[in-house]
C-alpha cells in the first residue's frame, strides 16, 4: 500500500456525482481488410480471456480507511474482474459519428467504480464506413490526460501487420519514466510546454518537484489550499488577467456532451507560416473565434476578453499528474480576426515575460498551484475565488505517424476532458499524423448545442486563412 | 414546490455512488411483422420529437437548498431535455440475451442525474430473434417498483393494432390514485399482499397512513430512525427470526449484475395444486432451493435458515412509496425439498398469526418501519443493527393478458431491483400472461456468477415438481 500524493488524491477528494474527474479518449479505427463480422467480438473475447497480464499500475485500487488514517492510498487488486473493465458495445443504426458521440457522451458522464481499478476500455462496433471505435476512460488520480493519451499510443504500432499486441493495461508506463539514469536526456517537452519551455528555459525543470512538495505540505485539506491560494493571488502573484463571467462559468450537472472533428494540419501550418505565428497561436485563435461566435449566438459575449488556461506538462515528479498552466488572453472582444490573432500572440509573449522575471519556485506556484487544480474548480469553496480564467484549452501532443492496432488503422484520436464547476467547457487539441484533432467536452446543460462549436471552429479557421492570404 | 415525504426523501438521502436507489424494468418485444430496419430509430425519433406532452410527475425534479430549509422537495422542470431521458442503444452482435443482460446490468449500475427528472427510458435494438428491448429506470423517491411496473403496463395495450400510443411519461398516474372518492372500493390487493391481506384483514388498510406519519415524524434524521428501530426490536416487537450472516449480507460496490428468465405459470400452478400450497409458497420454495444450491456452490450455506423479507403494498398514502414487509423463514438448511416447502408454508402462516394478534399501528410499525427502509440497509449506520433478514424477495403483480406497444408484442417483462448494503441480492417475481418472470439483481462483486441462480431456480422447480408428483 502506498499513500497517494495530494496532487493525485485531490481528484478523488473533489469528485462528486456531478463532477466525475476522469479523462477519456475516443479512437476511430478502420476495420482491417477482410475482417469478418465477428472481428471485434473476437478481439474482445481475446482481451478478456485472462491471457493478458494486467500491469501493476492498472491493478491499483484507491482506498482509504482506518489503516490509512483516512488518507487516500493505492492498494493492489489481486482479483481484477477484467470483463468489467473491458466492454463490448454497439451503435444503433445507422452508426454515424452522431450516434457515436451520443454514446461516448453518455459513457463519459458516468462515474468509475471506486471499488475497482479506476479505468474502463470500451470497444464499439457498428460505426459506419466499415469502422469501429474505442472509448477509454481513466481516473485523473491515476494519470493526467497527456499521460493517458501517451500511454494509449504506446499500445499501438506503426506496423499494420503486427498482431497479438499488448493492450494498454498490460503495459506499465512507470518503470520507463522513473528508471531513466541520471544525466540521460529528459524526453522532449510536449504540447504547449514546447513554447512554454522556450519562455522559461530550465526554470521549469525543477517545478515538478517543488509543486509536489507544495501538494504534500497542503495535505491538511482544501481549506488551507484555498487560503494559500488567496495568499498567492492577493500578494505578489496577482493573476495577469481577470476573466469575465460567462454562461460557461457556472456550476455543472452530471451529464456531458462531447463533440470532435479532424482538421488537416496543412491548413493550420499554412496560416502559421503566412502570419508569422505558431501552431499553438493558430489553434488558440481558432478556439477564440469559435467561442466568440458561440457566445454571440447565445447573446452572452462579454465586453472583456475571455481568458484561457493552458495546461503545461511539468518535469516528472513521481505523481501521475504533472500539470502546471499559463494564462492567455483570447481577445474574444476583438471583432477583427487578424487583430485577434495578434493579441493572442502578444498575450503568449507577455506570459513569457511574466514568467521570466521570476524564480523557479514562483513559476511553479503560479503554474502548478494556481491553475491546477485550485483554479480548476476542484476544491470545494474555491469557486468563490475570483475567476482567473474562463476555460481550459489543452494541447496534447499526439503521434506523428499513422498507427495500427491489430491490423486496424487508427483513423482519428480525440481527447475527452473534464468539465468542472465554473468551467463547463473544455477544448482539447491533439495532433495525429497529418491531422489536428479537436475534442470539445462540456456540461450538457450549461453548454447547449455544444456540437455547433465544431462548425464555429471551421468558420474561425476559414477567417484565419483569409487573414493569411491577405498577409501573403 | 412541494416538500417530499420522508419516506420518499430517504431514498435520496441514503443514495450514494455505491448504492443507487432506482428501480428498473426490462421489457422484451417482438418487432411487428413487416417492420423495416429503421422501425426502432423512427419510434425513438417520434418519442423525442417534442410532440409528446410530458406529464407533471415526470417533470418533477428533486431539489433542496436554502429555500427548502435543506429538506428535499419536488420542483417542476419546465425545460425537460427529452433526448437525455429517452435514448436509443444497440446490442453488439450476436445480440443474445447474454449481451442484453450485460448492457442492462451496466445501465442499471449508473446513477440518475439529480439535476433532471429522475427517470430514463432506453430503446435497445439488435436483440436476436427479430426483437427489441426497453430498459427503463425510475428513482425510488418517485415511486416504488410495484407502482413503476404498474405504470409501465398502463402505457401498453391489449390491442395489437393500436398506434401513436402515449408513452409512460405522458401519463400521470397520480390523479387516478388520489381522486378516488371516499367510500369507493380500493383497488384489489396485489402481490404478496394478496395473501397478507388474508392474514391481517382490514388492519392493513390504515397502515399506510400511520407509516406515513411515522416517516414524517422521523424527519429529523437517520440517527433517530435508527434508535426508533432499536427500540422496536429490543422491546415488544422483537423480530420473529434472526437471519444468519451469509456472503450475500455484506457492503456492496457500485456495479450490478442482472439476470432474468421466464417460467410457464402452468408448471408453478401444477405444483401449487398438488401440494396444497399457494403460488407464493411455490415461488418462495423455488427461491429457497436456488439459494441453497448457490450458497452450497460457494461453500457458504449457513446452518441456520435464511430469512426473506417480502414487501407488501400498503394502502395509498400520498407517497410514491407504499411498502411494508413480512418476514418468512426460507428453510434453506432443510435438504429435503418437500420438507422445505412445508416449512416455508408454515412460516407464512406463522407470520399471519404474528400479525393477527397485534393492533394496526403495531402491524404498520413492524411492516413499514422495520422492513422498509431501515431494515433495507438504506440508513447509514443501520447495518450495525442485528440483521433481520438475508434478502428481499418481491412479488410484483403483472398483466394477465398479452400486451402490445405500437404493434410490437410484449414478449417478457422483468423487474430490476435495488441491491443494498447488507442485502447484495434481490429476487423479484412477476407474472405476465401465462408466464412467471423472475429477475435477479445483485452486486457484481458480492454475488459472483449471479446468472447461475437462473439454472438453480429451474433445478429447484424440477425438485418441487417431483414432490408434487409424489404427493399426487
Contacts between the chains, C-beta under 8 A, distances in Angstrom:
chain1	res1	chain2	res2	distance
A	17	B	17	6.4
A	17	B	111	5.5
A	17	B	114	7.1
A	18	B	114	7.8
A	18	B	115	7.2
A	37	B	93	6.4
A	38	B	93	6.9
A	40	B	92	7.4
A	41	B	92	6.4
A	41	B	93	6.1
A	41	B	94	7.9
A	81	B	444	7.2
A	81	B	445	7.4
A	84	B	255	6.1
A	84	B	444	6.6
A	87	B	102	8.0
A	87	B	106	7.4
A	88	B	92	4.7
A	88	B	99	7.9
A	89	B	92	6.2
A	89	B	103	7.6
A	90	B	90	4.3
A	90	B	91	5.9
A	90	B	92	4.2
A	90	B	93	7.3
A	90	B	126	6.4
A	91	B	90	5.9
A	92	B	40	7.3
A	92	B	41	6.4
A	92	B	88	4.7
A	92	B	89	6.2
A	92	B	90	4.1
A	92	B	125	5.4
A	92	B	126	7.7
A	93	B	37	6.3
A	93	B	38	6.9
A	93	B	41	6.1
A	93	B	90	7.3
A	93	B	125	7.0
A	94	B	41	7.9
A	99	B	88	7.9
A	102	B	87	8.0
A	103	B	89	7.6
A	106	B	87	7.4
A	109	B	113	7.9
A	110	B	110	4.2
A	110	B	111	7.4
A	111	B	17	5.6
A	111	B	110	7.4
A	111	B	111	7.0
A	111	B	254	7.2
A	113	B	109	7.9
A	113	B	253	6.1
A	113	B	254	4.0
A	113	B	255	5.2
A	114	B	17	7.1
A	114	B	18	7.8
A	114	B	254	6.9
A	115	B	18	7.2
A	115	B	253	3.7
A	115	B	254	6.3
A	115	B	255	7.6
A	115	B	445	6.5
A	116	B	253	7.4
A	116	B	255	7.5
A	125	B	92	5.4
A	125	B	93	7.0
A	126	B	90	6.4
A	126	B	92	7.8
A	253	B	113	6.1
A	253	B	115	3.8
A	253	B	116	7.4
A	254	B	111	7.2
A	254	B	113	4.0
A	254	B	114	6.9
A	254	B	115	6.3
A	255	B	84	6.2
A	255	B	113	5.3
A	255	B	115	7.7
A	255	B	116	7.5
A	444	B	81	7.2
A	444	B	84	6.7
A	445	B	81	7.4
A	445	B	115	6.6
